[in-house]
Amino acid sequence: MANTNGAFGLRPIGVVGQAANTTGATEYRIASGNTNAIYQGSPVIPLSTGFIDIVGAAAGGTVGLVGVFWGCEYVSSTTGEKVFSNYWPGSGADSNFPVKAFVYDNPMQTFVICSDASLTSEATARGHVFANADFATGASGSTTTGISSAKLGVSTIAATAALHLRIIGIQDDPENADFTAAGIPLIVRLNNSFNSANGGIVAGTPSTTGV
C-alpha cells in the first residue's frame, strides 16, 4: 500500500539527547524587498546582510543552514495591518516595518522529512541511518497552504559530511510504512548548522540569480 505522506518539508519533533525539548523558534529578519518565497518547513540560510533567505539564495549554494522556517509577521503594504503567515510570499510588506521570521535554529533540533523515492525495504532503510543526504528539492512549496515541498533525496544518501542532512532514525508510522514507495518519514538533524561550533561556516552573499 502506498504511503499517505505528501511533501511537507522539515517538521520539528524533538532534540538530540536529554535536553529540554522546547522546539523553540528564534526571531530573525527577512529583507522587505526579498522576492523569494519562503515556505513553512523550508531550510533557510543566513546572509552577510544580516537577513535570512531560502536555501540556495546565496552565491555558490554552499552556505550552512541557520535552521528551518516556521512563519513570519509583517505589516501589509496594502492594508497597513499586521499579517501573521506560515510563509513569506515574496512581496507585500511595508518597508517601514520589519519582516520578522521565526526559525527553528537549535543545532541539535531533530526533524521529520519524507523520502522522495523508495527505500527498497526496511532493512535497506535501516542501513541508511547515520548516513548523510541532501534535499531532493528545498526551495519550492505551495502558495495555497504555505507548506514547503522539500523531501529527502534518496539518491543523494552517502557518507559525505557536506550534505545538508544527517539521518538519525525512522519514524514509526503505520500509514507510512511501505518502504517500496516514496513518503517514508525519516528523522534527521541539520549537518553543518550555522549555529554549531563549526567556525568554518560563514554567512552567504546574496545571489544575483535568486533561488
Secondary structure as a PSIPRED ss2 file (coil, helix, strand):
# PSIPRED VFORMAT (PSIPRED V4.0)

   1 M C   1.000  0.000  0.000
   2 A C   1.000  0.000  0.000
   3 N C   1.000  0.000  0.000
   4 T C   1.000  0.000  0.000
   5 N C   1.000  0.000  0.000
   6 G C   1.000  0.000  0.000
   7 A C   1.000  0.000  0.000
   8 F C   1.000  0.000  0.000
   9 G C   1.000  0.000  0.000
  10 L C   1.000  0.000  0.000
  11 R E   0.000  0.000  1.000
  12 P E   0.000  0.000  1.000
  13 I E   0.000  0.000  1.000
  14 G E   0.000  0.000  1.000
  15 V E   0.000  0.000  1.000
  16 V C   1.000  0.000  0.000
  17 G C   1.000  0.000  0.000
  18 Q C   1.000  0.000  0.000
  19 A C   1.000  0.000  0.000
  20 A C   1.000  0.000  0.000
  21 N C   1.000  0.000  0.000
  22 T C   1.000  0.000  0.000
  23 T C   1.000  0.000  0.000
  24 G C   1.000  0.000  0.000
  25 A C   1.000  0.000  0.000
  26 T E   0.000  0.000  1.000
  27 E E   0.000  0.000  1.000
  28 Y E   0.000  0.000  1.000
  29 R E   0.000  0.000  1.000
  30 I E   0.000  0.000  1.000
  31 A C   1.000  0.000  0.000
  32 S C   1.000  0.000  0.000
  33 G C   1.000  0.000  0.000
  34 N C   1.000  0.000  0.000
  35 T C   1.000  0.000  0.000
  36 N C   1.000  0.000  0.000
  37 A C   1.000  0.000  0.000
  38 I E   0.000  0.000  1.000
  39 Y C   1.000  0.000  0.000
  40 Q E   0.000  0.000  1.000
  41 G C   1.000  0.000  0.000
  42 S C   1.000  0.000  0.000
  43 P E   0.000  0.000  1.000
  44 V E   0.000  0.000  1.000
  45 I E   0.000  0.000  1.000
  46 P E   0.000  0.000  1.000
  47 L E   0.000  0.000  1.000
  48 S C   1.000  0.000  0.000
  49 T C   1.000  0.000  0.000
  50 G C   1.000  0.000  0.000
  51 F C   1.000  0.000  0.000
  52 I E   0.000  0.000  1.000
  53 D E   0.000  0.000  1.000
  54 I E   0.000  0.000  1.000
  55 V C   1.000  0.000  0.000
  56 G C   1.000  0.000  0.000
  57 A C   1.000  0.000  0.000
  58 A E   0.000  0.000  1.000
  59 A C   1.000  0.000  0.000
  60 G C   1.000  0.000  0.000
  61 G C   1.000  0.000  0.000
  62 T C   1.000  0.000  0.000
  63 V C   1.000  0.000  0.000
  64 G C   1.000  0.000  0.000
  65 L C   1.000  0.000  0.000
  66 V C   1.000  0.000  0.000
  67 G E   0.000  0.000  1.000
  68 V E   0.000  0.000  1.000
  69 F E   0.000  0.000  1.000
  70 W E   0.000  0.000  1.000
  71 G E   0.000  0.000  1.000
  72 C E   0.000  0.000  1.000
  73 E E   0.000  0.000  1.000
  74 Y E   0.000  0.000  1.000
  75 V E   0.000  0.000  1.000
  76 S E   0.000  0.000  1.000
  77 S C   1.000  0.000  0.000
  78 T C   1.000  0.000  0.000
  79 T C   1.000  0.000  0.000
  80 G C   1.000  0.000  0.000
  81 E C   1.000  0.000  0.000
  82 K E   0.000  0.000  1.000
  83 V E   0.000  0.000  1.000
  84 F E   0.000  0.000  1.000
  85 S E   0.000  0.000  1.000
  86 N C   1.000  0.000  0.000
  87 Y C   1.000  0.000  0.000
  88 W E   0.000  0.000  1.000
  89 P C   1.000  0.000  0.000
  90 G C   1.000  0.000  0.000
  91 S C   1.000  0.000  0.000
  92 G C   1.000  0.000  0.000
  93 A E   0.000  0.000  1.000
  94 D C   1.000  0.000  0.000
  95 S C   1.000  0.000  0.000
  96 N C   1.000  0.000  0.000
  97 F C   1.000  0.000  0.000
  98 P C   1.000  0.000  0.000
  99 V E   0.000  0.000  1.000
 100 K E   0.000  0.000  1.000
 101 A E   0.000  0.000  1.000
 102 F E   0.000  0.000  1.000
 103 V E   0.000  0.000  1.000
 104 Y E   0.000  0.000  1.000
 105 D C   1.000  0.000  0.000
 106 N C   1.000  0.000  0.000
 107 P C   1.000  0.000  0.000
 108 M C   1.000  0.000  0.000
 109 Q E   0.000  0.000  1.000
 110 T E   0.000  0.000  1.000
 111 F E   0.000  0.000  1.000
 112 V E   0.000  0.000  1.000
 113 I E   0.000  0.000  1.000
 114 C E   0.000  0.000  1.000
 115 S E   0.000  0.000  1.000
 116 D C   1.000  0.000  0.000
 117 A C   1.000  0.000  0.000
 118 S C   1.000  0.000  0.000
 119 L C   1.000  0.000  0.000
 120 T C   1.000  0.000  0.000
 121 S C   1.000  0.000  0.000
 122 E H   0.000  1.000  0.000
 123 A H   0.000  1.000  0.000
 124 T H   0.000  1.000  0.000
 125 A H   0.000  1.000  0.000
 126 R H   0.000  1.000  0.000
 127 G H   0.000  1.000  0.000
 128 H C   1.000  0.000  0.000
 129 V C   1.000  0.000  0.000
 130 F C   1.000  0.000  0.000
 131 A C   1.000  0.000  0.000
 132 N E   0.000  0.000  1.000
 133 A E   0.000  0.000  1.000
 134 D C   1.000  0.000  0.000
 135 F E   0.000  0.000  1.000
 136 A E   0.000  0.000  1.000
 137 T E   0.000  0.000  1.000
 138 G C   1.000  0.000  0.000
 139 A C   1.000  0.000  0.000
 140 S C   1.000  0.000  0.000
 141 G E   0.000  0.000  1.000
 142 S C   1.000  0.000  0.000
 143 T C   1.000  0.000  0.000
 144 T C   1.000  0.000  0.000
 145 T C   1.000  0.000  0.000
 146 G C   1.000  0.000  0.000
 147 I E   0.000  0.000  1.000
 148 S E   0.000  0.000  1.000
 149 S C   1.000  0.000  0.000
 150 A C   1.000  0.000  0.000
 151 K E   0.000  0.000  1.000
 152 L E   0.000  0.000  1.000
 153 G C   1.000  0.000  0.000
 154 V H   0.000  1.000  0.000
 155 S H   0.000  1.000  0.000
 156 T H   0.000  1.000  0.000
 157 I C   1.000  0.000  0.000
 158 A E   0.000  0.000  1.000
 159 A C   1.000  0.000  0.000
 160 T C   1.000  0.000  0.000
 161 A C   1.000  0.000  0.000
 162 A C   1.000  0.000  0.000
 163 L C   1.000  0.000  0.000
 164 H C   1.000  0.000  0.000
 165 L E   0.000  0.000  1.000
 166 R E   0.000  0.000  1.000
 167 I E   0.000  0.000  1.000
 168 I E   0.000  0.000  1.000
 169 G E   0.000  0.000  1.000
 170 I E   0.000  0.000  1.000
 171 Q C   1.000  0.000  0.000
 172 D C   1.000  0.000  0.000
 173 D C   1.000  0.000  0.000
 174 P H   0.000  1.000  0.000
 175 E H   0.000  1.000  0.000
 176 N H   0.000  1.000  0.000
 177 A C   1.000  0.000  0.000
 178 D C   1.000  0.000  0.000
 179 F C   1.000  0.000  0.000
 180 T C   1.000  0.000  0.000
 181 A C   1.000  0.000  0.000
 182 A C   1.000  0.000  0.000
 183 G C   1.000  0.000  0.000
 184 I C   1.000  0.000  0.000
 185 P E   0.000  0.000  1.000
 186 L E   0.000  0.000  1.000
 187 I E   0.000  0.000  1.000
 188 V E   0.000  0.000  1.000
 189 R E   0.000  0.000  1.000
 190 L E   0.000  0.000  1.000
 191 N C   1.000  0.000  0.000
 192 N C   1.000  0.000  0.000
 193 S C   1.000  0.000  0.000
 194 F C   1.000  0.000  0.000
 195 N C   1.000  0.000  0.000
 196 S C   1.000  0.000  0.000
 197 A C   1.000  0.000  0.000
 198 N C   1.000  0.000  0.000
 199 G C   1.000  0.000  0.000
 200 G C   1.000  0.000  0.000
 201 I C   1.000  0.000  0.000
 202 V C   1.000  0.000  0.000
 203 A C   1.000  0.000  0.000
 204 G E   0.000  0.000  1.000
 205 T C   1.000  0.000  0.000
 206 P E   0.000  0.000  1.000
 207 S C   1.000  0.000  0.000
 208 T C   1.000  0.000  0.000
 209 T C   1.000  0.000  0.000
 210 G C   1.000  0.000  0.000
 211 V C   1.000  0.000  0.000
